[in-house]
Amino acid sequence: MRTVKPLVRDQVSGGECGISAQFPRVNANLGNRRVVAGWYGLVSWLVMRLSVRFSPCIVAVVAFALLTVAGARAQGTDNPSSGNQSSSSQSPANTVQTDAQTAANGAYISVDPLASVRYDNRWDMSVLLAYQHVKAGPNVLEGANLGGLDVSGSYWLSRRWGIEGSGRGFVGTSGVGQPNALNIKGPFISEYFFTGGPEWLGPHNKHGALIAHVLVGGVYGNFEKDLLGQGASYVAFYNNQIAPAVIMGGHFDLNRSGHWVFRITPDAVMTHYGINYGSKISQWDVNAAVSVGVEYKFTKIKR
């Protein structure tokens, strides 16, 4: 705390700076007593001289501060609008830049590859890998698994009905019907089918279709080619011959586009082979076959 020395009466009452001039009532009460006791103590604010010559300066400072604050607020109010204008003026440029980047990078466009699928084509053709199980003789217990190619074509007469032609070729090995002195095992055999008949378009949509067919024709069976010069009777095979054949089954089609189709063709294959030795019998054999491949639709020619 700040302390001051004791003041005497004439020090506080004299001149314009005295208490008598500033505070007459206090002067009357003080009399001849000192303002502050002999010992040091706090000075009352009543005896502090308040200079009036600093009042205009203080007012000027306060006024200047208020004007400064008001100007700052006005400037702050104007800045958001200018910022909005600048952002608004930059928005079209940003949009153009974004569009340019999108065009440069390429936009994703959803395309339905099956949108052009129709069932109004006049012609179609299929190429399939084929499998068939067959018996090479009337009493051969060990069957043959043959592989080959299935090439088919269709001509559609109406919305539901068409004519299909099919050519199939199979090769493979077969077990023999009886033991032999030459120890012939697994000789090669082959079959070649040439068939045709009606087909019917069943349930269908843009994803796929079910098609049934019955094909009638002939088959050429070559069973004696790999018998080391021996006849079919040596291993109890069928003789080489052309025989009647019937193929019954259909197609399971899965459309991949307006032209291309993934096709699965399961069939029951019936052949009527015979032998010209011994009892000279002939019989119908029923074997399973399946083909897998692709079909192409010629959509330019309509039904």
C-alpha positions as CSV (number, residue, x, y, z in Angstrom):
1,M,0.0,0.0,0.0
2,R,1.2,3.5,-0.9
3,T,1.7,5.8,2.2
4,V,2.2,9.6,2.3
5,K,3.7,12.0,4.8
6,P,1.3,13.9,7.1
7,L,0.0,17.1,5.7
8,V,-0.5,20.3,7.7
9,R,-3.4,22.6,7.4
10,D,-1.7,25.2,5.3
11,Q,-0.6,22.5,2.9
12,V,-4.1,21.4,2.2
13,S,-5.9,24.7,2.4
14,G,-3.7,27.1,0.5
15,G,-4.2,28.3,-3.0
16,E,-6.3,26.9,-5.7
17,C,-5.0,23.4,-5.1
18,G,-6.0,23.4,-1.4
19,I,-8.9,21.5,0.0
20,S,-10.6,24.7,1.0
21,A,-11.0,25.6,-2.6
22,Q,-12.2,22.2,-3.7
23,F,-14.1,21.0,-0.7
24,P,-15.3,24.0,1.6
25,R,-17.2,21.8,4.0
26,V,-14.3,19.5,4.6
27,N,-12.2,22.5,5.3
28,A,-14.5,23.8,7.9
29,N,-14.6,20.5,9.8
30,L,-10.9,20.0,9.7
31,G,-10.1,23.2,11.6
32,N,-6.6,23.2,12.9
33,R,-6.2,19.4,12.7
34,R,-4.0,17.6,10.3
35,V,-5.7,15.8,7.5
36,V,-3.7,12.7,8.4
37,A,-2.4,11.7,11.8
38,G,1.2,11.9,12.7
39,W,1.7,8.3,11.8
40,Y,1.5,7.1,8.2
41,G,-1.8,5.9,6.9
42,L,-4.1,5.7,3.9
43,V,-5.1,8.8,2.0
44,S,-8.8,9.3,1.5
45,W,-10.1,9.9,-2.0
46,L,-11.8,13.0,-0.7
47,V,-8.4,14.7,-0.4
48,M,-7.2,13.5,-3.8
49,R,-7.1,16.3,-6.3
50,L,-9.1,15.5,-9.4
51,S,-7.6,17.4,-12.3
52,V,-10.3,18.7,-14.7
53,R,-7.9,19.4,-17.5
54,F,-7.7,15.7,-18.4
55,S,-11.5,15.3,-18.9
56,P,-11.6,16.5,-22.5
57,C,-8.8,14.1,-23.4
58,I,-10.6,11.2,-21.8
59,V,-13.8,12.1,-23.6
60,A,-11.9,12.3,-26.9
61,V,-10.3,8.9,-26.3
62,V,-13.6,7.2,-25.5
63,A,-15.3,8.8,-28.5
64,F,-12.4,7.6,-30.8
65,A,-12.7,4.1,-29.4
66,L,-16.4,4.0,-30.0
67,L,-16.0,5.2,-33.6
68,T,-13.3,2.6,-34.2
69,V,-15.5,-0.2,-32.9
70,A,-18.5,1.0,-35.0
71,G,-16.3,1.1,-38.1
72,A,-15.0,-2.4,-37.5
73,R,-18.6,-3.7,-37.1
74,A,-19.6,-2.0,-40.3
75,Q,-16.7,-3.5,-42.2
76,G,-17.5,-6.9,-40.8
77,T,-21.0,-6.6,-42.0
78,D,-19.9,-5.7,-45.5
79,N,-17.3,-8.6,-45.8
80,P,-19.8,-11.5,-45.7
81,S,-21.7,-10.0,-48.6
82,S,-18.5,-9.6,-50.6
83,G,-17.5,-13.1,-49.6
84,N,-20.9,-14.4,-50.8
85,Q,-20.5,-12.5,-54.1
86,S,-17.0,-13.9,-54.6
87,S,-18.2,-17.4,-53.8
88,S,-21.2,-17.0,-56.1
89,S,-18.9,-15.7,-58.8
90,Q,-16.6,-18.7,-58.3
91,S,-19.4,-21.3,-58.2
92,P,-20.0,-21.5,-62.0
93,A,-16.3,-21.9,-62.6
94,N,-16.1,-24.7,-60.1
95,T,-19.1,-26.4,-61.7
96,V,-17.5,-26.1,-65.2
97,Q,-14.2,-27.6,-63.8
98,T,-16.1,-30.5,-62.2
99,D,-18.0,-31.2,-65.4
100,A,-14.7,-31.1,-67.3
101,Q,-13.1,-33.6,-64.8
102,T,-16.1,-35.9,-65.1
103,A,-16.0,-35.8,-68.9
104,A,-12.2,-36.5,-68.8
105,N,-12.5,-39.4,-66.4
106,G,-15.6,-40.9,-68.1
107,A,-19.1,-41.1,-66.6
108,Y,-20.6,-44.4,-65.5
109,I,-23.6,-45.3,-67.6
110,S,-25.7,-48.3,-66.8
111,V,-26.4,-50.4,-69.9
112,D,-28.6,-53.5,-70.0
113,P,-26.9,-56.0,-72.4
114,L,-30.2,-57.9,-72.6
115,A,-32.3,-55.0,-73.7
116,S,-32.1,-56.0,-77.4
117,V,-33.1,-59.6,-76.8
118,R,-35.9,-60.6,-79.2
119,Y,-37.4,-63.9,-80.4
120,D,-38.2,-62.8,-83.9
121,N,-35.1,-63.9,-85.8
122,R,-35.6,-66.3,-88.7
123,W,-32.3,-68.1,-88.5
124,D,-29.9,-69.2,-85.7
125,M,-26.9,-71.5,-85.5
126,S,-25.1,-73.2,-82.6
127,V,-21.7,-74.9,-82.1
128,L,-21.4,-77.2,-79.1
129,L,-19.0,-79.5,-77.5
130,A,-20.7,-82.9,-77.2
131,Y,-20.6,-86.0,-75.1
132,Q,-22.4,-89.3,-75.5
133,H,-22.5,-92.7,-73.8
134,V,-22.9,-95.6,-76.2
135,K,-22.9,-99.4,-76.4
136,A,-20.7,-100.8,-79.2
137,G,-22.4,-104.2,-79.4
138,P,-25.6,-105.9,-78.3
139,N,-24.0,-107.7,-75.4
140,V,-21.2,-105.3,-74.5
141,L,-21.5,-104.5,-70.8
142,E,-18.7,-101.9,-70.7
143,G,-20.0,-98.8,-72.4
144,A,-18.1,-96.2,-74.3
145,N,-17.8,-92.5,-73.4
146,L,-17.5,-90.6,-76.7
147,G,-16.7,-86.9,-77.2
148,G,-17.2,-84.8,-80.2
149,L,-18.9,-81.8,-81.8
150,D,-22.6,-80.8,-82.3
151,V,-23.4,-78.3,-85.0
152,S,-27.1,-77.3,-85.3
153,G,-29.2,-74.7,-87.2
154,S,-32.8,-73.6,-86.9
155,Y,-35.3,-72.0,-89.3
156,W,-38.2,-70.5,-87.5
157,L,-41.6,-70.7,-89.2
158,S,-43.6,-68.8,-86.6
159,R,-43.3,-67.4,-83.1
160,R,-43.3,-70.8,-81.5
161,W,-42.4,-73.4,-84.2
162,G,-39.3,-74.0,-86.2
163,I,-37.3,-76.7,-88.0
164,E,-33.9,-77.8,-86.6
165,G,-31.2,-79.7,-88.4
166,S,-28.3,-81.2,-86.5
167,G,-25.0,-82.9,-87.3
168,R,-23.0,-84.6,-84.6
169,G,-19.8,-86.6,-84.6
170,F,-18.3,-88.6,-81.8
171,V,-15.1,-90.6,-81.3
172,G,-13.8,-92.6,-78.4
173,T,-12.8,-96.0,-77.1
174,S,-15.0,-98.9,-76.0
175,G,-14.6,-102.0,-74.0
176,V,-15.0,-105.4,-75.9
177,G,-17.9,-107.8,-75.6
178,Q,-15.7,-110.9,-75.1
179,P,-12.1,-112.0,-74.5
180,N,-10.0,-112.5,-77.6
181,A,-6.7,-114.1,-78.5
182,L,-5.2,-110.9,-79.8
183,N,-5.9,-109.2,-76.5
184,I,-7.8,-106.3,-78.1
185,K,-8.8,-103.9,-75.5
186,G,-10.4,-100.4,-75.9
187,P,-10.5,-100.1,-79.7
188,F,-11.6,-96.8,-81.2
189,I,-15.1,-96.4,-82.5
190,S,-17.0,-93.5,-84.0
191,E,-20.6,-92.3,-84.7
192,Y,-21.9,-89.6,-87.1
193,F,-25.5,-88.4,-86.8
194,F,-27.5,-86.5,-89.4
195,T,-30.9,-85.6,-88.0
196,G,-33.6,-83.0,-88.3
197,G,-37.1,-82.3,-87.0
198,P,-39.5,-79.8,-85.3
199,E,-38.6,-77.7,-82.4
200,W,-40.9,-75.7,-80.1
201,L,-40.1,-72.5,-78.2
202,G,-41.4,-72.8,-74.7
203,P,-41.2,-70.4,-71.8
204,H,-38.9,-67.6,-72.5
205,N,-37.9,-64.0,-71.5
206,K,-34.9,-61.8,-72.0
207,H,-32.8,-63.9,-69.7
208,G,-33.4,-67.3,-71.3
209,A,-35.6,-69.8,-73.0
210,L,-36.5,-73.5,-73.0
211,I,-36.8,-75.2,-76.4
212,A,-37.9,-78.7,-77.1
213,H,-37.1,-80.8,-80.2
214,V,-37.5,-84.2,-81.7
215,L,-34.9,-85.0,-84.4
216,V,-35.2,-88.0,-86.7
217,G,-32.5,-89.3,-89.1
218,G,-29.7,-91.7,-89.4
219,V,-26.3,-92.5,-87.8
220,Y,-23.3,-94.0,-89.3
221,G,-21.5,-96.3,-86.8
222,N,-17.9,-97.3,-87.4
223,F,-17.1,-100.1,-85.0
224,E,-14.5,-102.3,-86.9
225,K,-11.8,-99.8,-87.7
226,D,-9.5,-100.6,-84.8
227,L,-9.9,-104.4,-84.6
228,L,-6.6,-105.3,-86.2
229,G,-8.3,-106.7,-89.3
230,Q,-10.8,-108.8,-87.5
231,G,-14.5,-108.7,-87.9
232,A,-17.1,-107.3,-85.5
233,S,-17.9,-110.8,-84.3
234,Y,-14.3,-111.1,-82.9
235,V,-15.1,-108.7,-80.1
236,A,-19.0,-108.9,-80.2
237,F,-19.4,-105.4,-81.7
238,Y,-22.0,-104.1,-84.1
239,N,-21.0,-104.2,-87.8
240,N,-20.2,-101.0,-89.5
241,Q,-23.6,-99.6,-90.8
242,I,-26.0,-96.8,-91.3
243,A,-28.9,-97.1,-88.9
244,P,-32.0,-95.1,-87.9
245,A,-31.6,-92.6,-85.1
246,V,-33.9,-90.4,-83.0
247,I,-32.9,-87.6,-80.8
248,M,-35.3,-86.3,-78.2
249,G,-34.5,-83.5,-75.8
250,G,-34.1,-79.7,-76.0
251,H,-32.1,-76.7,-75.3
252,F,-31.6,-74.6,-72.1
253,D,-30.6,-71.2,-73.4
254,L,-29.1,-68.4,-71.4
255,N,-29.0,-65.1,-73.3
256,R,-25.8,-63.1,-73.1
257,S,-26.8,-60.4,-75.6
258,G,-29.2,-59.9,-78.5
259,H,-27.1,-62.2,-80.7
260,W,-25.2,-64.5,-78.4
261,V,-26.6,-67.3,-76.3
262,F,-25.0,-69.8,-73.9
263,R,-26.6,-73.2,-74.7
264,I,-26.9,-76.5,-72.9
265,T,-28.5,-79.4,-74.8
266,P,-29.4,-82.6,-73.0
267,D,-30.8,-85.4,-75.1
268,A,-31.8,-89.0,-75.2
269,V,-30.3,-90.7,-78.3
270,M,-31.9,-93.8,-79.7
271,T,-30.2,-95.9,-82.3
272,H,-31.2,-99.1,-84.1
273,Y,-28.1,-101.2,-84.8
274,G,-27.9,-104.8,-85.8
275,I,-25.4,-107.6,-86.5
276,N,-25.0,-109.8,-89.5
277,Y,-23.4,-112.7,-87.7
278,G,-24.8,-115.3,-85.3
279,S,-28.4,-114.6,-84.5
280,K,-28.4,-111.5,-86.7
281,I,-30.4,-109.5,-84.3
282,S,-31.1,-105.8,-84.3
283,Q,-32.2,-103.6,-81.4
284,W,-32.9,-100.1,-80.2
285,D,-30.4,-98.7,-77.8
286,V,-31.1,-95.6,-75.7
287,N,-28.1,-93.6,-74.6
288,A,-27.6,-90.2,-72.9
289,A,-25.9,-87.3,-74.5
290,V,-25.3,-83.6,-73.5
291,S,-23.8,-80.7,-75.5
292,V,-22.5,-77.3,-74.2
293,G,-21.7,-74.3,-76.3
294,V,-22.9,-71.1,-77.9
295,E,-25.6,-70.1,-80.2
296,Y,-25.7,-67.1,-82.6
297,K,-28.9,-65.4,-83.7
298,F,-29.1,-63.7,-87.1
299,T,-31.4,-60.9,-86.0
300,K,-31.3,-58.9,-89.3
301,I,-33.7,-61.4,-90.9
302,K,-37.0,-61.4,-89.1
303,R,-39.7,-64.0,-89.0
